[in-house]
Amino acid sequence: MRITLVVPGLLSLPAETLAREPSLSRIAALAEPTPEADLDAALLGNLSLDAAVAPLAACGSGLDVAHRWVIRADPVTMTVGREDARLAGCVLDLDDAERAALLALLNAHFAVDGLLFAAPRADAWFAISEAQHAVVTHSAEHAAGRPLRELLPSGPDAARWRRWLTEAQMLLHDHALATRPRPVNALWFSGGGTLPDSERVPSIVAAAPVGRHADVLRGIASVQRRNVMPAGTLEGVLAIAEGDIVVIALGSVDAEATLARAVQDFVRPALERLERGDVSSLSLIAGGGQVAASWNAQRPSLLSRLRRRRARFVYDPASR
C-alpha cells in the first residue's frame, strides 16, 4: 500500500513554524522536495496519470461532462501595470446572485462561440464545448502574481482563446462585479481537455472534503465509479480502505491549529506506518501562495534515520 496526502495551504505557513514540526522534519530527512506547477499537476504526476485537469475537476464538482471538452474558466482579479498584467488571484466568494448574474452574462455572449459556462460552486467554474480545442494553458494558481505575457494560451487554437480572454475582460470592465471589494474583471482559462478513459485511470481509495483543491481527486474516483470517503483521520480511512493506492486530500492547513490537527490525524500516523513497513511509500503534496511541491518518501534507511536530527522541513522555491 502507498499513501499520498494532499495538503493545501501548508507552504503558506511561516518557515519557522514548519521547521519546528518534528513530523515534517522526519519527512525532510526521507525525501527532497520536487517543485510542482500546482497541487492538481502534482497529484496527476504522483498517480502517473496523463490527463487534463479541468474535466476531472468538473466531474469531481458534480457536473456530468460526458465526452465533451471542458476548460476551467475562473473569475479572477487582474491588475494592469505600466509594463505587464498580473493575476491577483481567483475570486472564490461570489454569492448565489452574483454567480447567476455572471453565468447569464457569459452564456449570453459566448453562446455563438459554442461555449456553455457552468459553476456548480462559487469556487468551481468551467466552460464546456462540444468541439475539441488544441490549446496549452497554465493554472490560475501557477499564474497568480506572475507577469502574464508568457502565460497566455498557446498552441494551434491560441488566437481564439486569447481573443476570448480579451472579450471577457471587456464584458466585465463596466459590470457591477468589477466594482465589488474583490472585483471580477477577467476570466482565466486553464486545464482544457476531455475525461480520460477509465482503463487509463489508476484505481484509488480517495478521501476528501468538498472543495476546489479536492475536485480533481474526486473526479478521478468518479471516473472509476468509486465513492469518496470523508477525510476524518488516517486510521479511520485505512480501517475501511480496500486498495493499494490511498489518496487523502485535507482541508486547508493555513494556521498552526490546523497544522497540529493535520499532523496528529494524518502525517504522524502515516510516517509511523511507513517506518514499520506497513506501507511502501508516503507522498506529501503541499501548496501555498504561488508555490507547490511534493515529497516522496520510502521506508527510512539507517542513514535517513541519522539525518533526521538535523533535517528541517523548509521549502525555498528560489533555491530549486
N, C-alpha and C positions, 0 to 999 in steps of 0.2 A: 504494500500500500504506500502511496505517496500523498502528501498533504500540501496544498497550496493555500496560503492566506493572502487575501487582497485587503489592504489597509489604506483607505483614502484618508488624506489629511495628515498622516504621520510625519511626513517630511516638512510640514509647515511648522512643527514644534521647534522651539529653540534647540540648538545643537547641544547645549549643556544639559538640557532635560533628557535628550535621547542618550547622551553619553553616560548618564547616571544610572540608566536602567540595566541591571545585570543580565536579564534575559536577552536584550538586544545586543549586549556585548558578547554574549555567547554565540549569537548568530554571526557577528562580525568576525569572530575567531574561526568560524567554519567556512565563510564564503566572502568573496569580494563582490562589491556591488556592480551591477551591469546597468548603464544608463538606458532608459526606455523613453519612447516618444510620449506615452501616456499609459494609464492603467489598462485600458482596453487592449492596446497593442501588446503590452506586456503579458496579459492573460492569454491572448491568442498564441503568442510565441511560446509561452510556457506549455501550452497544450499541443504545440506543433500543428496548429490549425491555420491554414492559409485561407482566410475568409474575410469578407467585407464586414466592417463594424456595424454600419447603420441598419441593415436588415435584421441582424441578430438583436441589436438594441431595440428595434421596433417590435420584433416578436416578443422580446422579454418584457416590454412595457404593456403588452396586451393587444397589439394590433395584429390583425390577420393580413399578412402581406402576400401570402401565397408565393407565386413566382415573379411578382412584379419587382421592378428596380426601385430601390429605396436609398435616400441620402438624408443624413441629418441636416436640419435647417434651423439652427439655433438662433433665437433672438439674442442680439448682443449689443453692448455699448461700444461704439467705435469712436476713438479720438483722432482728430486730424491735426497734425502739427505742420510746421513750415516745410519739413523735408519728407515726412512719411506719415502713414496712418497706422494705428495700432488698435488691437482689441483690448479694452479694459476688462472684458470678461463676459460670460454668458449672463443673461437676465433670467433668473430662475424663480422669481417671486410674483409673476403675473397672477392676478386673481381671475376668477372664472369669467367675469365680464370682459376684462382686458384680453384674456385668451380668446374668447369668442370674437371680439372685435378684430383682433389681428388675423385670426383664421379667415374671417369673412373678407377682409381686405386682400389678403394674399390669394385666396382661391378665386376671387373675382378677377384679379389682374392676371394671374398666371394660368387660368383655365385654357386660354387659347394656345398656350405652350405645352399643354398636356400634363401639367403638374397638379397634383392634389396634395394639399397640406393637411396634416393631422397632428394633433397634440393631445395624447391621452392623459398627460400630466403637465404641470407647469414647467417641469424640467426635462420634458421629452417631446421634441419637435422633429417632424420628418416631412419630407416631400416625396411623393410616390408617383412613379411614372410607368406606363405600360411599355414605353420604349426603353432600349438599353442606351447607356451613355458611357463613353470612354473618357474618363476624367480622373486626374490624380489630385487629391486634396490633402489637407492637414487638419487634424482635430482642433477644435476651439481651445482645448486645454493646452495643446502644444503651441498654438499661435498666440495665446494671450501674452501681452506685454512685449512681443517681438515686432520689429518692422514687418509690414505685411507684403512688401514688394516681392519678396522671394517665396511667399507662402500662398500666393493666389493660385487658383486652379490651373493645372497644366494638362497636357495630353491632347489627343485629337479633337475633343469636344470642348476644349478650354475656353475658346472665344464665347461660346454660348453661355457658359456658366459665369464667366466674368461679366458678361452683359447682364445676366440675371442678378448678380450681386449689386451692380450699379442701379438697376431698376428698383430693387428692394430698398436701397438707400434713398432713392428719390421718392418712393412711395411714403417712406416713414419720416422724411425730413420735416414735413409740416403736420404730422399726425400728433394727436394728443399723447400717444405713448412715448414720443420723443421729448416730452416736457416733464415726465414723471421723475421722482428723485433718482431712480435708477433707469435712465432713459433707454428705450429700444429705438435705435436709429439705424440698424443694419441687420442683415442675416449673415450667418456663416455656414456654408455648406461643407460637409465632410463625410467620409466613410462610405461612399456610394457603392452599391452592388446588389446582388441577389443572394438569397439564402443558399448555403452550401447543401449539397446532397447529404442526407442523413448518414450514408455509408462513410463519408469523409470525416464525420464529427466524432470525436472520442466519447465513449460512454463515461459519464462522470456522475459522482454524487455531489449535488450542489446544495449549499445552504446560504441564504442571502436575504437581506431585507428588501423592501420595495424602494427603488431609487435609482437615479441616473448611473451611479458607479456600479450597480449590480445588474443593469439591464442586459448587457452582453452575456454575462454568466447565465442569467435566467433564460435568455434566448437560446443558448447552447443546449440547456436542459430541455427546453421546449421542442427543439428540433429532434431530440432523442425521445420525446414523449415521456420525459421523466419529471416527477414532481420536484419542486424546490422546497427544502425544509427551512424553517426559521433558524437563524443563527443564534441559538441560545448560548450554549457552551460547546467547546470541542468534544468533551466527553459525551454530551447529550447527542451530538450529531453522530459520533462514531458508534454509539450504542445501537443505532438503527441503520447505520450505513451498510450498504451491500455493493461493493465495488472497489476497484484498485486505485482510482483517482478521486480524491476528495478535495473539492474546492469550496472554500468558505469566504464569502465577502462580508466584511464587518461594516458597521455604520462608521460615520466619520470619526476618526481619532484625532481631534484637534485641540485637546486640553489635557492637563495632567490627570484629571479624573477619568476621562475616557481611555487614556493610555493605560492607567493602572488596571482598569477592568479588562481591556484587551489582552494585556499581559497575563493576568490571572486566569482568564477564561479560555484563552487560545494559545498565546505564544509559549508560555512556560510549559503547559501540558504537552504541546506538540514537540517541544525540544526534549522533554523527558522521554517521550516515546521514541524519538529519533536516537537518543543516546542509549536506550535499552535495545535498539534494533527492532522495535515493533513496526517502524515504518522505514522505507528505503531512502526517502528524501523529504526535505521540507523546503518549500519555496515561500519567501516573503516578498510580495509585490506591494510597494508603498508609493504614495504620491503626496503632493502638497505644493501649493503655489503653482509654479510653472515647471516643476520637475517631477520625474518619476524614475524609479529604479527597482531592480529585483535582486534578491539574494537567494541563491540556490545551494542549499547545504546538504551534504551527505553525512552518513554516520561518522562521528568525530574520531580522528586518529589520535594517537598519543601526542603527536606534535601539535595538533589543534587544541588539545586539552591544555598543553603548556602555554600556548598563545593566549588562552582565554584571560589570563591575569592582566595582560597589557592591551587587549583588544578594546576598541571603543567604537560604538555604532555612530558614526558621523558620515554624512553623505555630502560631499562638496562637488557639485557638477562641474565647477570650473577646473577641477583637477583631473577630469576624465578626458 
